[in-house]
Amino acid sequence: MPQTSRRAEHWARTRSLMIITLVIWFIFSFVVHWFADALNAFTFMGFPLGFYMAAQGSEIIFVVLIVWFAWSQHRIDTDTGFAEEE
């Protein structure tokens, strides 16, 4: 595979991963909190869901999102031949 097509594939996959990550981040940063009052109708571990997502849920999602992003980016780098040597 020529170098330019590998670079194009790498960038296309990285861009897709970035967009997906930003959409998930936006949902858990803003959308969930905009609908906190409606989410409070449900409970999670005895707490109203809107309160739980504001206090802990979003932070847990962010940590999982960072780990998933790093793992996915490493897989993209490895598949396209741009990974650093270990």
PDB file of N, CA, C and O in Angstrom:
ATOM      1  N   MET A   1       0.851  -1.174   0.000  1.00  0.00           N
ATOM      2  CA  MET A   1       0.000   0.000   0.000  1.00  0.00           C
ATOM      3  C   MET A   1       0.895   1.234   0.000  1.00  0.00           C
ATOM      4  O   MET A   1       1.757   1.360   0.869  1.00  0.00           O
ATOM      5  N   PRO A   2       0.712   2.139  -0.944  1.00  0.00           N
ATOM      6  CA  PRO A   2       1.550   3.344  -0.984  1.00  0.00           C
ATOM      7  C   PRO A   2       1.371   4.190   0.276  1.00  0.00           C
ATOM      8  O   PRO A   2       0.334   4.144   0.939  1.00  0.00           O
ATOM      9  N   GLN A   3       2.397   4.951   0.580  1.00  0.00           N
ATOM     10  CA  GLN A   3       2.415   5.760   1.794  1.00  0.00           C
ATOM     11  C   GLN A   3       1.259   6.762   1.836  1.00  0.00           C
ATOM     12  O   GLN A   3       0.663   6.968   2.893  1.00  0.00           O
ATOM     13  N   THR A   4       0.935   7.386   0.700  1.00  0.00           N
ATOM     14  CA  THR A   4      -0.128   8.405   0.698  1.00  0.00           C
ATOM     15  C   THR A   4      -1.492   7.794   0.973  1.00  0.00           C
ATOM     16  O   THR A   4      -2.313   8.413   1.650  1.00  0.00           O
ATOM     17  N   SER A   5      -1.756   6.600   0.468  1.00  0.00           N
ATOM     18  CA  SER A   5      -3.067   5.989   0.732  1.00  0.00           C
ATOM     19  C   SER A   5      -3.161   5.530   2.187  1.00  0.00           C
ATOM     20  O   SER A   5      -4.239   5.575   2.779  1.00  0.00           O
ATOM     21  N   ARG A   6      -2.036   5.087   2.772  1.00  0.00           N
ATOM     22  CA  ARG A   6      -2.051   4.732   4.200  1.00  0.00           C
ATOM     23  C   ARG A   6      -2.296   5.967   5.046  1.00  0.00           C
ATOM     24  O   ARG A   6      -3.035   5.914   6.028  1.00  0.00           O
ATOM     25  N   ARG A   7      -1.680   7.076   4.669  1.00  0.00           N
ATOM     26  CA  ARG A   7      -1.912   8.327   5.408  1.00  0.00           C
ATOM     27  C   ARG A   7      -3.366   8.762   5.296  1.00  0.00           C
ATOM     28  O   ARG A   7      -3.963   9.204   6.278  1.00  0.00           O
ATOM     29  N   ALA A   8      -3.937   8.639   4.102  1.00  0.00           N
ATOM     30  CA  ALA A   8      -5.333   9.019   3.907  1.00  0.00           C
ATOM     31  C   ALA A   8      -6.255   8.121   4.724  1.00  0.00           C
ATOM     32  O   ALA A   8      -7.205   8.605   5.341  1.00  0.00           O
ATOM     33  N   GLU A   9      -5.983   6.821   4.734  1.00  0.00           N
ATOM     34  CA  GLU A   9      -6.793   5.896   5.535  1.00  0.00           C
ATOM     35  C   GLU A   9      -6.654   6.209   7.022  1.00  0.00           C
ATOM     36  O   GLU A   9      -7.640   6.223   7.759  1.00  0.00           O
ATOM     37  N   HIS A  10      -5.413   6.462   7.454  1.00  0.00           N
ATOM     38  CA  HIS A  10      -5.157   6.786   8.862  1.00  0.00           C
ATOM     39  C   HIS A  10      -5.928   8.033   9.265  1.00  0.00           C
ATOM     40  O   HIS A  10      -6.571   8.059  10.315  1.00  0.00           O
ATOM     41  N   TRP A  11      -5.863   9.079   8.424  1.00  0.00           N
ATOM     42  CA  TRP A  11      -6.543  10.315   8.775  1.00  0.00           C
ATOM     43  C   TRP A  11      -8.058  10.133   8.755  1.00  0.00           C
ATOM     44  O   TRP A  11      -8.748  10.662   9.626  1.00  0.00           O
ATOM     45  N   ALA A  12      -8.584   9.401   7.786  1.00  0.00           N
ATOM     46  CA  ALA A  12     -10.032   9.186   7.710  1.00  0.00           C
ATOM     47  C   ALA A  12     -10.535   8.441   8.944  1.00  0.00           C
ATOM     48  O   ALA A  12     -11.562   8.812   9.512  1.00  0.00           O
ATOM     49  N   ARG A  13      -9.832   7.406   9.359  1.00  0.00           N
ATOM     50  CA  ARG A  13     -10.243   6.639  10.540  1.00  0.00           C
ATOM     51  C   ARG A  13     -10.082   7.460  11.816  1.00  0.00           C
ATOM     52  O   ARG A  13     -10.923   7.391  12.713  1.00  0.00           O
ATOM     53  N   THR A  14      -8.998   8.238  11.897  1.00  0.00           N
ATOM     54  CA  THR A  14      -8.780   9.090  13.069  1.00  0.00           C
ATOM     55  C   THR A  14      -9.852  10.171  13.154  1.00  0.00           C
ATOM     56  O   THR A  14     -10.361  10.455  14.238  1.00  0.00           O
ATOM     57  N   ARG A  15     -10.196  10.771  12.024  1.00  0.00           N
ATOM     58  CA  ARG A  15     -11.228  11.794  12.004  1.00  0.00           C
ATOM     59  C   ARG A  15     -12.579  11.209  12.442  1.00  0.00           C
ATOM     60  O   ARG A  15     -13.304  11.840  13.211  1.00  0.00           O
ATOM     61  N   SER A  16     -12.916  10.018  11.960  1.00  0.00           N
ATOM     62  CA  SER A  16     -14.169   9.366  12.367  1.00  0.00           C
ATOM     63  C   SER A  16     -14.181   9.097  13.867  1.00  0.00           C
ATOM     64  O   SER A  16     -15.186   9.336  14.536  1.00  0.00           O
ATOM     65  N   LEU A  17     -13.069   8.603  14.392  1.00  0.00           N
ATOM     66  CA  LEU A  17     -12.967   8.344  15.830  1.00  0.00           C
ATOM     67  C   LEU A  17     -13.124   9.624  16.623  1.00  0.00           C
ATOM     68  O   LEU A  17     -13.794   9.640  17.655  1.00  0.00           O
ATOM     69  N   MET A  18     -12.507  10.707  16.145  1.00  0.00           N
ATOM     70  CA  MET A  18     -12.608  11.989  16.827  1.00  0.00           C
ATOM     71  C   MET A  18     -14.046  12.501  16.851  1.00  0.00           C
ATOM     72  O   MET A  18     -14.515  12.990  17.878  1.00  0.00           O
ATOM     73  N   ILE A  19     -14.742  12.388  15.725  1.00  0.00           N
ATOM     74  CA  ILE A  19     -16.125  12.861  15.653  1.00  0.00           C
ATOM     75  C   ILE A  19     -17.013  12.061  16.599  1.00  0.00           C
ATOM     76  O   ILE A  19     -17.827  12.635  17.321  1.00  0.00           O
ATOM     77  N   ILE A  20     -16.860  10.740  16.598  1.00  0.00           N
ATOM     78  CA  ILE A  20     -17.654   9.890  17.498  1.00  0.00           C
ATOM     79  C   ILE A  20     -17.374  10.254  18.949  1.00  0.00           C
ATOM     80  O   ILE A  20     -18.301  10.361  19.752  1.00  0.00           O
ATOM     81  N   THR A  21     -16.106  10.444  19.290  1.00  0.00           N
ATOM     82  CA  THR A  21     -15.725  10.791  20.656  1.00  0.00           C
ATOM     83  C   THR A  21     -16.321  12.141  21.066  1.00  0.00           C
ATOM     84  O   THR A  21     -16.827  12.279  22.180  1.00  0.00           O
ATOM     85  N   LEU A  22     -16.264  13.127  20.181  1.00  0.00           N
ATOM     86  CA  LEU A  22     -16.817  14.443  20.503  1.00  0.00           C
ATOM     87  C   LEU A  22     -18.335  14.409  20.642  1.00  0.00           C
ATOM     88  O   LEU A  22     -18.891  15.125  21.475  1.00  0.00           O
ATOM     89  N   VAL A  23     -19.005  13.600  19.850  1.00  0.00           N
ATOM     90  CA  VAL A  23     -20.467  13.476  19.975  1.00  0.00           C
ATOM     91  C   VAL A  23     -20.822  12.859  21.326  1.00  0.00           C
ATOM     92  O   VAL A  23     -21.729  13.339  22.006  1.00  0.00           O
ATOM     93  N   ILE A  24     -20.119  11.802  21.716  1.00  0.00           N
ATOM     94  CA  ILE A  24     -20.370  11.174  23.023  1.00  0.00           C
ATOM     95  C   ILE A  24     -20.074  12.170  24.142  1.00  0.00           C
ATOM     96  O   ILE A  24     -20.843  12.283  25.096  1.00  0.00           O
ATOM     97  N   TRP A  25     -18.958  12.890  24.025  1.00  0.00           N
ATOM     98  CA  TRP A  25     -18.612  13.896  25.030  1.00  0.00           C
ATOM     99  C   TRP A  25     -19.711  14.954  25.131  1.00  0.00           C
ATOM    100  O   TRP A  25     -20.122  15.318  26.233  1.00  0.00           O
ATOM    101  N   PHE A  26     -20.190  15.451  23.978  1.00  0.00           N
ATOM    102  CA  PHE A  26     -21.230  16.480  23.982  1.00  0.00           C
ATOM    103  C   PHE A  26     -22.506  15.976  24.656  1.00  0.00           C
ATOM    104  O   PHE A  26     -23.126  16.697  25.437  1.00  0.00           O
ATOM    105  N   ILE A  27     -22.890  14.748  24.354  1.00  0.00           N
ATOM    106  CA  ILE A  27     -24.104  14.186  24.950  1.00  0.00           C
ATOM    107  C   ILE A  27     -23.998  14.157  26.466  1.00  0.00           C
ATOM    108  O   ILE A  27     -24.924  14.574  27.161  1.00  0.00           O
ATOM    109  N   PHE A  28     -22.869  13.664  26.986  1.00  0.00           N
ATOM    110  CA  PHE A  28     -22.742  13.530  28.434  1.00  0.00           C
ATOM    111  C   PHE A  28     -22.309  14.824  29.123  1.00  0.00           C
ATOM    112  O   PHE A  28     -22.389  14.918  30.347  1.00  0.00           O
ATOM    113  N   SER A  29     -21.857  15.814  28.370  1.00  0.00           N
ATOM    114  CA  SER A  29     -21.507  17.105  28.964  1.00  0.00           C
ATOM    115  C   SER A  29     -22.697  18.049  29.014  1.00  0.00           C
ATOM    116  O   SER A  29     -22.868  18.786  29.985  1.00  0.00           O
ATOM    117  N   PHE A  30     -23.519  18.031  27.970  1.00  0.00           N
ATOM    118  CA  PHE A  30     -24.579  19.014  27.862  1.00  0.00           C
ATOM    119  C   PHE A  30     -25.976  18.412  27.822  1.00  0.00           C
ATOM    120  O   PHE A  30     -26.834  18.792  28.619  1.00  0.00           O
ATOM    121  N   VAL A  31     -26.216  17.486  26.913  1.00  0.00           N
ATOM    122  CA  VAL A  31     -27.569  16.983  26.687  1.00  0.00           C
ATOM    123  C   VAL A  31     -28.144  16.332  27.940  1.00  0.00           C
ATOM    124  O   VAL A  31     -29.285  16.607  28.312  1.00  0.00           O
ATOM    125  N   VAL A  32     -27.374  15.482  28.585  1.00  0.00           N
ATOM    126  CA  VAL A  32     -27.859  14.815  29.801  1.00  0.00           C
ATOM    127  C   VAL A  32     -28.219  15.845  30.864  1.00  0.00           C
ATOM    128  O   VAL A  32     -29.223  15.689  31.559  1.00  0.00           O
ATOM    129  N   HIS A  33     -27.421  16.883  30.998  1.00  0.00           N
ATOM    130  CA  HIS A  33     -27.664  17.892  32.031  1.00  0.00           C
ATOM    131  C   HIS A  33     -28.822  18.817  31.663  1.00  0.00           C
ATOM    132  O   HIS A  33     -29.505  19.334  32.547  1.00  0.00           O
ATOM    133  N   TRP A  34     -29.048  19.033  30.352  1.00  0.00           N
ATOM    134  CA  TRP A  34     -30.202  19.830  29.947  1.00  0.00           C
ATOM    135  C   TRP A  34     -31.510  19.148  30.336  1.00  0.00           C
ATOM    136  O   TRP A  34     -32.503  19.809  30.641  1.00  0.00           O
ATOM    137  N   PHE A  35     -31.495  17.819  30.322  1.00  0.00           N
ATOM    138  CA  PHE A  35     -32.701  17.059  30.643  1.00  0.00           C
ATOM    139  C   PHE A  35     -32.646  16.450  32.045  1.00  0.00           C
ATOM    140  O   PHE A  35     -33.279  15.427  32.305  1.00  0.00           O
ATOM    141  N   ALA A  36     -31.897  17.073  32.937  1.00  0.00           N
ATOM    142  CA  ALA A  36     -31.733  16.541  34.290  1.00  0.00           C
ATOM    143  C   ALA A  36     -33.053  16.453  35.032  1.00  0.00           C
ATOM    144  O   ALA A  36     -33.300  15.472  35.732  1.00  0.00           O
ATOM    145  N   ASP A  37     -33.904  17.455  34.893  1.00  0.00           N
ATOM    146  CA  ASP A  37     -35.204  17.415  35.583  1.00  0.00           C
ATOM    147  C   ASP A  37     -36.037  16.221  35.124  1.00  0.00           C
ATOM    148  O   ASP A  37     -36.658  15.550  35.949  1.00  0.00           O
ATOM    149  N   ALA A  38     -36.058  15.954  33.837  1.00  0.00           N
ATOM    150  CA  ALA A  38     -36.809  14.805  33.317  1.00  0.00           C
ATOM    151  C   ALA A  38     -36.171  13.497  33.769  1.00  0.00           C
ATOM    152  O   ALA A  38     -36.874  12.526  34.051  1.00  0.00           O
ATOM    153  N   LEU A  39     -34.825  13.468  33.840  1.00  0.00           N
ATOM    154  CA  LEU A  39     -34.134  12.250  34.275  1.00  0.00           C
ATOM    155  C   LEU A  39     -34.344  11.972  35.758  1.00  0.00           C
ATOM    156  O   LEU A  39     -34.210  10.829  36.193  1.00  0.00           O
ATOM    157  N   ASN A  40     -34.668  12.990  36.535  1.00  0.00           N
ATOM    158  CA  ASN A  40     -34.881  12.797  37.961  1.00  0.00           C
ATOM    159  C   ASN A  40     -36.103  11.946  38.271  1.00  0.00           C
ATOM    160  O   ASN A  40     -36.291  11.527  39.412  1.00  0.00           O
ATOM    161  N   ALA A  41     -36.932  11.688  37.271  1.00  0.00           N
ATOM    162  CA  ALA A  41     -38.081  10.789  37.458  1.00  0.00           C
ATOM    163  C   ALA A  41     -37.616   9.350  37.666  1.00  0.00           C
ATOM    164  O   ALA A  41     -38.355   8.530  38.212  1.00  0.00           O
ATOM    165  N   PHE A  42     -36.395   9.041  37.234  1.00  0.00           N
ATOM    166  CA  PHE A  42     -35.817   7.705  37.399  1.00  0.00           C
ATOM    167  C   PHE A  42     -34.772   7.758  38.501  1.00  0.00           C
ATOM    168  O   PHE A  42     -34.190   8.810  38.765  1.00  0.00           O
ATOM    169  N   THR A  43     -34.534   6.621  39.144  1.00  0.00           N
ATOM    170  CA  THR A  43     -33.504   6.569  40.188  1.00  0.00           C
ATOM    171  C   THR A  43     -32.426   5.566  39.807  1.00  0.00           C
ATOM    172  O   THR A  43     -32.673   4.597  39.089  1.00  0.00           O
ATOM    173  N   PHE A  44     -31.221   5.829  40.310  1.00  0.00           N
ATOM    174  CA  PHE A  44     -30.083   4.937  40.126  1.00  0.00           C
ATOM    175  C   PHE A  44     -29.356   4.855  41.457  1.00  0.00           C
ATOM    176  O   PHE A  44     -28.835   5.859  41.944  1.00  0.00           O
ATOM    177  N   MET A  45     -29.318   3.678  42.045  1.00  0.00           N
ATOM    178  CA  MET A  45     -28.687   3.452  43.339  1.00  0.00           C
ATOM    179  C   MET A  45     -29.299   4.366  44.409  1.00  0.00           C
ATOM    180  O   MET A  45     -28.598   4.832  45.307  1.00  0.00           O
ATOM    181  N   GLY A  46     -30.593   4.613  44.309  1.00  0.00           N
ATOM    182  CA  GLY A  46     -31.291   5.418  45.300  1.00  0.00           C
ATOM    183  C   GLY A  46     -31.225   6.915  45.073  1.00  0.00           C
ATOM    184  O   GLY A  46     -31.833   7.672  45.829  1.00  0.00           O
ATOM    185  N   PHE A  47     -30.510   7.364  44.057  1.00  0.00           N
ATOM    186  CA  PHE A  47     -30.399   8.789  43.753  1.00  0.00           C
ATOM    187  C   PHE A  47     -31.187   9.097  42.494  1.00  0.00           C
ATOM    188  O   PHE A  47     -31.302   8.242  41.615  1.00  0.00           O
ATOM    189  N   PRO A  48     -31.731  10.302  42.389  1.00  0.00           N
ATOM    190  CA  PRO A  48     -32.363  10.698  41.126  1.00  0.00           C
ATOM    191  C   PRO A  48     -31.324  10.631  39.994  1.00  0.00           C
ATOM    192  O   PRO A  48     -30.184  11.059  40.176  1.00  0.00           O
ATOM    193  N   LEU A  49     -31.711  10.102  38.843  1.00  0.00           N
ATOM    194  CA  LEU A  49     -30.752   9.875  37.753  1.00  0.00           C
ATOM    195  C   LEU A  49     -30.101  11.168  37.291  1.00  0.00           C
ATOM    196  O   LEU A  49     -28.904  11.172  37.004  1.00  0.00           O
ATOM    197  N   GLY A  50     -30.845  12.267  37.208  1.00  0.00           N
ATOM    198  CA  GLY A  50     -30.256  13.540  36.805  1.00  0.00           C
ATOM    199  C   GLY A  50     -29.172  13.995  37.770  1.00  0.00           C
ATOM    200  O   GLY A  50     -28.120  14.475  37.345  1.00  0.00           O
ATOM    201  N   PHE A  51     -29.424  13.848  39.062  1.00  0.00           N
ATOM    202  CA  PHE A  51     -28.428  14.203  40.070  1.00  0.00           C
ATOM    203  C   PHE A  51     -27.209  13.286  39.958  1.00  0.00           C
ATOM    204  O   PHE A  51     -26.072  13.755  40.018  1.00  0.00           O
ATOM    205  N   TYR A  52     -27.442  11.990  39.796  1.00  0.00           N
ATOM    206  CA  TYR A  52     -26.337  11.037  39.704  1.00  0.00           C
ATOM    207  C   TYR A  52     -25.453  11.345  38.493  1.00  0.00           C
ATOM    208  O   TYR A  52     -24.227  11.342  38.604  1.00  0.00           O
ATOM    209  N   MET A  53     -26.073  11.610  37.335  1.00  0.00           N
ATOM    210  CA  MET A  53     -25.284  11.900  36.136  1.00  0.00           C
ATOM    211  C   MET A  53     -24.485  13.188  36.302  1.00  0.00           C
ATOM    212  O   MET A  53     -23.365  13.289  35.802  1.00  0.00           O
ATOM    213  N   ALA A  54     -25.045  14.166  36.994  1.00  0.00           N
ATOM    214  CA  ALA A  54     -24.322  15.417  37.211  1.00  0.00           C
ATOM    215  C   ALA A  54     -23.180  15.225  38.201  1.00  0.00           C
ATOM    216  O   ALA A  54     -22.107  15.806  38.036  1.00  0.00           O
ATOM    217  N   ALA A  55     -23.405  14.416  39.224  1.00  0.00           N
ATOM    218  CA  ALA A  55     -22.411  14.263  40.286  1.00  0.00           C
ATOM    219  C   ALA A  55     -21.324  13.252  39.938  1.00  0.00           C
ATOM    220  O   ALA A  55     -20.149  13.509  40.201  1.00  0.00           O
ATOM    221  N   GLN A  56     -21.683  12.106  39.351  1.00  0.00           N
ATOM    222  CA  GLN A  56     -20.693  11.057  39.137  1.00  0.00           C
ATOM    223  C   GLN A  56     -20.755  10.404  37.770  1.00  0.00           C
ATOM    224  O   GLN A  56     -19.721  10.042  37.209  1.00  0.00           O
ATOM    225  N   GLY A  57     -21.938  10.251  37.235  1.00  0.00           N
ATOM    226  CA  GLY A  57     -22.102   9.481  36.009  1.00  0.00           C
ATOM    227  C   GLY A  57     -21.306  10.014  34.833  1.00  0.00           C
ATOM    228  O   GLY A  57     -20.655   9.247  34.124  1.00  0.00           O
ATOM    229  N   SER A  58     -21.351  11.317  34.619  1.00  0.00           N
ATOM    230  CA  SER A  58     -20.632  11.905  33.492  1.00  0.00           C
ATOM    231  C   SER A  58     -19.122  11.734  33.648  1.00  0.00           C
ATOM    232  O   SER A  58     -18.423  11.465  32.671  1.00  0.00           O
ATOM    233  N   GLU A  59     -18.626  11.889  34.859  1.00  0.00           N
ATOM    234  CA  GLU A  59     -17.187  11.731  35.079  1.00  0.00           C
ATOM    235  C   GLU A  59     -16.739  10.304  34.796  1.00  0.00           C
ATOM    236  O   GLU A  59     -15.666  10.090  34.233  1.00  0.00           O
ATOM    237  N   ILE A  60     -17.550   9.336  35.180  1.00  0.00           N
ATOM    238  CA  ILE A  60     -17.217   7.936  34.896  1.00  0.00           C
ATOM    239  C   ILE A  60     -17.201   7.709  33.390  1.00  0.00           C
ATOM    240  O   ILE A  60     -16.299   7.052  32.869  1.00  0.00           O
ATOM    241  N   ILE A  61     -18.185   8.244  32.697  1.00  0.00           N
ATOM    242  CA  ILE A  61     -18.242   8.120  31.238  1.00  0.00           C
ATOM    243  C   ILE A  61     -17.019   8.765  30.600  1.00  0.00           C
ATOM    244  O   ILE A  61     -16.471   8.214  29.645  1.00  0.00           O
ATOM    245  N   PHE A  62     -16.574   9.919  31.102  1.00  0.00           N
ATOM    246  CA  PHE A  62     -15.413  10.603  30.534  1.00  0.00           C
ATOM    247  C   PHE A  62     -14.148   9.765  30.681  1.00  0.00           C
ATOM    248  O   PHE A  62     -13.351   9.689  29.747  1.00  0.00           O
ATOM    249  N   VAL A  63     -13.951   9.140  31.828  1.00  0.00           N
ATOM    250  CA  VAL A  63     -12.767   8.296  32.026  1.00  0.00           C
ATOM    251  C   VAL A  63     -12.809   7.096  31.075  1.00  0.00           C
ATOM    252  O   VAL A  63     -11.804   6.765  30.446  1.00  0.00           O
ATOM    253  N   VAL A  64     -13.964   6.452  30.974  1.00  0.00           N
ATOM    254  CA  VAL A  64     -14.110   5.324  30.053  1.00  0.00           C
ATOM    255  C   VAL A  64     -13.892   5.794  28.614  1.00  0.00           C
ATOM    256  O   VAL A  64     -13.278   5.079  27.823  1.00  0.00           O
ATOM    257  N   LEU A  65     -14.380   6.971  28.267  1.00  0.00           N
ATOM    258  CA  LEU A  65     -14.224   7.519  26.928  1.00  0.00           C
ATOM    259  C   LEU A  65     -12.748   7.762  26.597  1.00  0.00           C
ATOM    260  O   LEU A  65     -12.314   7.478  25.481  1.00  0.00           O
ATOM    261  N   ILE A  66     -11.985   8.274  27.539  1.00  0.00           N
ATOM    262  CA  ILE A  66     -10.557   8.512  27.320  1.00  0.00           C
ATOM    263  C   ILE A  66      -9.814   7.201  27.092  1.00  0.00           C
ATOM    264  O   ILE A  66      -8.985   7.106  26.187  1.00  0.00           O
ATOM    265  N   VAL A  67     -10.104   6.197  27.901  1.00  0.00           N
ATOM    266  CA  VAL A  67      -9.454   4.892  27.744  1.00  0.00           C
ATOM    267  C   VAL A  67      -9.829   4.284  26.396  1.00  0.00           C
ATOM    268  O   VAL A  67      -8.964   3.773  25.684  1.00  0.00           O
ATOM    269  N   TRP A  68     -11.116   4.335  26.041  1.00  0.00           N
ATOM    270  CA  TRP A  68     -11.568   3.782  24.768  1.00  0.00           C
ATOM    271  C   TRP A  68     -10.927   4.514  23.592  1.00  0.00           C
ATOM    272  O   TRP A  68     -10.517   3.881  22.619  1.00  0.00           O
ATOM    273  N   PHE A  69     -10.837   5.847  23.676  1.00  0.00           N
ATOM    274  CA  PHE A  69     -10.231   6.623  22.601  1.00  0.00           C
ATOM    275  C   PHE A  69      -8.763   6.251  22.408  1.00  0.00           C
ATOM    276  O   PHE A  69      -8.318   6.039  21.280  1.00  0.00           O
ATOM    277  N   ALA A  70      -8.011   6.172  23.503  1.00  0.00           N
ATOM    278  CA  ALA A  70      -6.596   5.827  23.411  1.00  0.00           C
ATOM    279  C   ALA A  70      -6.409   4.430  22.828  1.00  0.00           C
ATOM    280  O   ALA A  70      -5.535   4.230  21.985  1.00  0.00           O
ATOM    281  N   TRP A  71      -7.214   3.461  23.260  1.00  0.00           N
ATOM    282  CA  TRP A  71      -7.121   2.101  22.751  1.00  0.00           C
ATOM    283  C   TRP A  71      -7.468   2.062  21.262  1.00  0.00           C
ATOM    284  O   TRP A  71      -6.783   1.408  20.475  1.00  0.00           O
ATOM    285  N   SER A  72      -8.529   2.762  20.885  1.00  0.00           N
ATOM    286  CA  SER A  72      -8.958   2.777  19.481  1.00  0.00           C
ATOM    287  C   SER A  72      -7.927   3.466  18.592  1.00  0.00           C
ATOM    288  O   SER A  72      -7.651   3.003  17.485  1.00  0.00           O
ATOM    289  N   GLN A  73      -7.360   4.564  19.070  1.00  0.00           N
ATOM    290  CA  GLN A  73      -6.357   5.262  18.273  1.00  0.00           C
ATOM    291  C   GLN A  73      -5.107   4.409  18.102  1.00  0.00           C
ATOM    292  O   GLN A  73      -4.504   4.401  17.029  1.00  0.00           O
ATOM    293  N   HIS A  74      -4.718   3.701  19.136  1.00  0.00           N
ATOM    294  CA  HIS A  74      -3.563   2.801  19.025  1.00  0.00           C
ATOM    295  C   HIS A  74      -3.843   1.704  17.995  1.00  0.00           C
ATOM    296  O   HIS A  74      -2.965   1.338  17.213  1.00  0.00           O
ATOM    297  N   ARG A  75      -5.064   1.188  18.001  1.00  0.00           N
ATOM    298  CA  ARG A  75      -5.426   0.152  17.025  1.00  0.00           C
ATOM    299  C   ARG A  75      -5.380   0.708  15.610  1.00  0.00           C
ATOM    300  O   ARG A  75      -4.910   0.029  14.698  1.00  0.00           O
ATOM    301  N   ILE A  76      -5.862   1.935  15.411  1.00  0.00           N
ATOM    302  CA  ILE A  76      -5.796   2.575  14.096  1.00  0.00           C
ATOM    303  C   ILE A  76      -4.346   2.761  13.675  1.00  0.00           C
ATOM    304  O   ILE A  76      -3.980   2.467  12.537  1.00  0.00           O
ATOM    305  N   ASP A  77      -3.516   3.254  14.603  1.00  0.00           N
ATOM    306  CA  ASP A  77      -2.099   3.463  14.301  1.00  0.00           C
ATOM    307  C   ASP A  77      -1.414   2.165  13.913  1.00  0.00           C
ATOM    308  O   ASP A  77      -0.618   2.128  12.974  1.00  0.00           O
ATOM    309  N   THR A  78      -1.727   1.096  14.644  1.00  0.00           N
ATOM    310  CA  THR A  78      -1.120  -0.207  14.374  1.00  0.00           C
ATOM    311  C   THR A  78      -1.589  -0.757  13.028  1.00  0.00           C
ATOM    312  O   THR A  78      -0.781  -1.251  12.242  1.00  0.00           O
ATOM    313  N   ASP A  79      -2.881  -0.672  12.767  1.00  0.00           N
ATOM    314  CA  ASP A  79      -3.418  -1.205  11.507  1.00  0.00           C
ATOM    315  C   ASP A  79      -2.865  -0.481  10.284  1.00  0.00           C
ATOM    316  O   ASP A  79      -2.672  -1.100   9.237  1.00  0.00           O
ATOM    317  N   THR A  80      -2.612   0.798  10.399  1.00  0.00           N
ATOM    318  CA  THR A  80      -2.142   1.560   9.249  1.00  0.00           C
ATOM    319  C   THR A  80      -0.623   1.724   9.198  1.00  0.00           C
ATOM    320  O   THR A  80      -0.095   2.339   8.272  1.00  0.00           O
ATOM    321  N   GLY A  81       0.075   1.179  10.184  1.00  0.00           N
ATOM    322  CA  GLY A  81       1.537   1.209  10.180  1.00  0.00           C
ATOM    323  C   GLY A  81       2.150   2.463  10.743  1.00  0.00           C
ATOM    324  O   GLY A  81       3.315   2.744  10.459  1.00  0.00           O
ATOM    325  N   PHE A  82       1.422   3.232  11.527  1.00  0.00           N
ATOM    326  CA  PHE A  82       1.944   4.461  12.110  1.00  0.00           C
ATOM    327  C   PHE A  82       2.162   4.361  13.617  1.00  0.00           C
ATOM    328  O   PHE A  82       2.379   5.377  14.276  1.00  0.00           O
ATOM    329  N   ALA A  83       2.107   3.170  14.160  1.00  0.00           N
ATOM    330  CA  ALA A  83       2.284   3.003  15.609  1.00  0.00           C
ATOM    331  C   ALA A  83       3.756   3.178  15.970  1.00  0.00           C
ATOM    332  O   ALA A  83       4.651   2.869  15.184  1.00  0.00           O
ATOM    333  N   GLU A  84       3.979   3.678  17.174  1.00  0.00           N
ATOM    334  CA  GLU A  84       5.349   3.806  17.668  1.00  0.00           C
ATOM    335  C   GLU A  84       5.851   2.430  18.068  1.00  0.00           C
ATOM    336  O   GLU A  84       5.075   1.566  18.477  1.00  0.00           O
ATOM    337  N   GLU A  85       7.155   2.237  17.947  1.00  0.00           N
ATOM    338  CA  GLU A  85       7.737   0.961  18.361  1.00  0.00           C
ATOM    339  C   GLU A  85       7.724   0.860  19.868  1.00  0.00           C
ATOM    340  O   GLU A  85       7.947   1.839  20.580  1.00  0.00           O
ATOM    341  N   GLU A  86       7.457  -0.357  20.343  1.00  0.00           N
ATOM    342  CA  GLU A  86       7.381  -0.553  21.797  1.00  0.00           C
ATOM    343  C   GLU A  86       8.639  -1.200  22.304  1.00  0.00           C
ATOM    344  O   GLU A  86       8.767  -1.447  23.503  1.00  0.00           O
TER     345      GLU A  86
END
